[in-house]
Amino acid sequence: MADKEDKTKGKSGTKADSDGSRRAPIEISVASVRTRVAQVVWIVCVLFALVLALGALSYALEANTDNGLVEFVREWAGRVDLGIFSIDNGIKQFGGDNGEIKNALFNWGLGAVAWLIIGKVLDKVIRP
C-alpha cells in the first residue's frame, strides 16, 4: 500500500479539495498587515472626529439633554477631546451669551480636525 499515492495530495504534497482542485496557500505578508493596521487606525480616528463633531452639533442645535443618544455622544466627546479641546477648559474659552455653544463648536471642532490630522499622519507612517 505504500506505493499508492494518497488521493488527497497533489504532486506538490499539498492537500486538494474534495473536487480535486488545489487551494492556494494563505500568504500573510508584513505589508498586508501594516496596511490593515493603518486602515483600522484611520477608521478609529475618523470615528473620534465624528463623535466630536456630533457633540458640537448637539450643542449648536440645543439638543434635548434628556435623550440617551445625546447624552452618549456628549459623554464620548468629552472622553476623546484629550483634555486639550475640552469645552470646560479648552484652547479658547468664550463667555457671555451662548458661551457654552461657542466653546463646543470651537474646541470640539478643533479636536475633530486634530483627530483627522493625527489619523492621516499615523496612516502614512504605518502604511508601507
C-alpha positions as CSV (number, residue, x, y, z in Angstrom):
1,M,0.0,0.0,0.0
2,A,3.0,2.3,0.3
3,D,3.2,2.5,-3.5
4,K,-0.3,4.0,-3.7
5,E,-0.5,7.8,-3.7
6,D,-2.8,9.5,-1.3
7,K,-5.7,10.8,-3.4
8,T,-5.9,14.0,-1.2
9,K,-2.4,15.0,-2.1
10,G,-1.3,16.5,-5.3
11,K,2.1,16.4,-6.9
12,S,3.5,19.1,-4.6
13,G,2.2,17.4,-1.5
14,T,-0.5,20.0,-0.8
15,K,-4.0,18.8,0.1
16,A,-6.6,19.1,-2.6
17,D,-10.2,20.0,-2.1
18,S,-12.9,17.3,-2.5
19,D,-13.5,18.3,-6.1
20,G,-9.8,17.7,-6.9
21,S,-8.8,21.4,-7.2
22,R,-5.9,22.7,-5.1
23,R,-6.3,25.5,-2.6
24,A,-3.8,28.3,-2.8
25,P,-1.8,28.7,0.5
26,I,-2.8,31.7,2.6
27,E,0.0,34.2,2.5
28,I,0.2,36.9,5.1
29,S,2.8,39.5,4.4
30,V,4.1,42.2,6.6
31,A,2.9,44.8,4.1
32,S,-0.7,43.5,4.2
33,V,-0.7,43.5,8.0
34,R,0.6,47.1,8.0
35,T,-1.9,48.2,5.5
36,R,-4.8,46.6,7.5
37,V,-3.5,48.2,10.8
38,A,-3.2,51.6,9.1
39,Q,-6.8,51.3,7.9
40,V,-8.1,50.4,11.4
41,V,-6.2,53.4,12.9
42,W,-7.6,55.7,10.3
43,I,-11.2,54.5,10.9
44,V,-10.8,54.9,14.7
45,C,-9.5,58.5,14.3
46,V,-12.4,59.3,11.9
47,L,-14.9,57.9,14.4
48,F,-13.4,60.0,17.2
49,A,-13.6,63.1,14.9
50,L,-17.2,62.2,14.1
51,V,-18.1,61.9,17.8
52,L,-16.6,65.4,18.5
53,A,-18.4,66.9,15.5
54,L,-21.7,65.4,16.6
55,G,-21.2,66.5,20.1
56,A,-20.6,70.1,19.0
57,L,-23.6,69.9,16.7
58,S,-25.7,68.7,19.6
59,Y,-24.8,71.9,21.5
60,A,-25.4,74.1,18.4
61,L,-28.8,72.7,17.9
62,E,-29.6,72.8,21.6
63,A,-30.5,69.1,21.5
64,N,-32.6,67.6,24.3
65,T,-30.1,66.6,27.1
66,D,-32.6,64.0,28.4
67,N,-32.2,62.0,25.2
68,G,-30.0,59.0,25.7
69,L,-28.3,59.4,22.4
70,V,-27.4,63.0,23.1
71,E,-26.0,62.0,26.5
72,F,-24.0,59.2,24.9
73,V,-22.5,61.4,22.2
74,R,-21.6,64.2,24.6
75,E,-20.1,61.8,27.1
76,W,-17.9,60.2,24.5
77,A,-17.0,63.5,23.0
78,G,-15.8,64.5,26.5
79,R,-13.6,61.4,26.6
80,V,-12.0,61.8,23.1
81,D,-11.3,65.5,23.4
82,L,-8.0,64.7,25.1
83,G,-8.5,67.4,27.7
84,I,-6.8,69.9,25.3
85,F,-10.1,70.5,23.4
86,S,-12.4,70.4,26.4
87,I,-15.4,72.6,26.4
88,D,-14.9,73.5,30.0
89,N,-11.2,74.2,29.9
90,G,-10.2,74.1,26.2
91,I,-7.9,76.1,24.0
92,K,-10.2,79.1,23.9
93,Q,-13.0,79.9,26.4
94,F,-15.9,82.1,25.4
95,G,-18.2,83.8,27.9
96,G,-21.5,85.7,27.7
97,D,-24.4,84.7,25.6
98,N,-24.2,81.3,24.1
99,G,-20.7,80.8,25.5
100,E,-21.2,77.1,26.0
101,I,-22.3,76.7,22.4
102,K,-19.3,78.7,21.1
103,N,-16.9,76.6,23.4
104,A,-18.3,73.4,22.0
105,L,-18.1,74.4,18.4
106,F,-14.7,75.9,18.6
107,N,-12.9,73.4,20.9
108,W,-14.6,70.2,19.7
109,G,-14.4,71.4,16.1
110,L,-10.6,71.8,16.5
111,G,-10.4,68.5,18.2
112,A,-12.2,66.8,15.3
113,V,-9.7,68.4,12.9
114,A,-6.8,67.3,15.1
115,W,-8.1,63.7,15.1
116,L,-8.3,63.7,11.3
117,I,-4.7,65.1,11.1
118,I,-3.4,62.6,13.7
119,G,-5.2,59.7,11.8
120,K,-3.8,60.7,8.4
121,V,-0.2,61.1,9.8
122,L,-0.4,57.7,11.6
123,D,-1.8,56.2,8.4
124,K,1.1,57.4,6.3
125,V,3.6,56.3,8.9
126,I,2.2,52.8,9.4
127,R,1.3,52.0,5.8
128,P,4.2,50.5,3.8
